[in-house]
Amino acid sequence: MTTIIAIASFVIVALAGWMIAEAKGKFVTYKNDKHEQAVLDQRHCDLEKNGFSELNIEDVKRMIATTGYDAV
């Protein structure tokens, strides 16, 4: 009997934690302040100067498909 109560209480606590996490994810938003945004913009500009370009999902799939076979 105590095992059933322990399992039931564990499930209830887990569901309550899940509900809190979901509510927090929907209602609490994070925004960068001006200083953080300036640092991120500066970092992005520095990366572009060094030849970095962000890949989209099609580029990643194409690269993985060709390099994966050559690696074998």
C-alpha positions in Angstrom: 0.0 0.0 0.0 2.8 2.4 0.8 4.4 1.7 -2.5 1.3 2.7 -4.4 1.1 6.0 -2.4 4.8 6.7 -3.0 4.4 6.1 -6.8 1.2 8.2 -6.9 2.8 11.0 -5.0 5.8 10.9 -7.3 3.6 11.2 -10.3 1.7 14.1 -8.8 4.8 16.0 -8.0 6.3 15.3 -11.4 3.1 16.6 -13.1 3.0 19.6 -10.9 6.6 20.4 -11.8 5.9 19.9 -15.5 2.9 22.3 -15.3 5.0 24.9 -13.6 7.7 24.6 -16.3 5.2 24.8 -19.1 3.6 27.9 -17.6 7.0 29.5 -17.1 7.9 28.8 -20.7 4.8 30.4 -22.0 4.5 33.5 -19.8 8.1 34.4 -18.9 10.1 35.9 -21.8 13.7 36.8 -21.9 14.9 39.9 -23.7 18.5 41.1 -24.1 19.2 44.5 -22.7 21.0 47.1 -24.8 24.5 46.2 -23.6 24.0 42.5 -24.3 22.6 43.2 -27.7 25.5 45.5 -28.5 28.0 42.8 -27.5 26.1 40.2 -29.6 26.0 42.5 -32.6 29.7 43.2 -32.3 30.5 39.5 -32.1 28.4 38.8 -35.2 30.3 41.6 -37.1 33.6 40.1 -36.0 32.6 36.7 -37.1 31.5 37.9 -40.5 34.8 39.8 -41.0 36.6 36.4 -40.5 34.6 34.7 -43.2 32.0 33.0 -41.0 28.6 32.5 -42.5 25.7 30.8 -40.7 24.4 27.7 -42.5 20.8 27.0 -43.1 19.3 23.5 -42.6 19.7 22.6 -46.3 23.4 23.4 -46.3 23.8 21.4 -43.1 22.0 18.4 -44.6 24.1 18.6 -47.8 27.3 18.8 -45.9 26.5 15.9 -43.6 25.3 13.7 -46.4 28.6 14.2 -48.4 31.1 14.2 -45.6 29.5 11.3 -43.7 30.0 8.9 -46.6 33.6 10.1 -47.2 34.4 9.5 -43.6 33.6 5.8 -43.8 
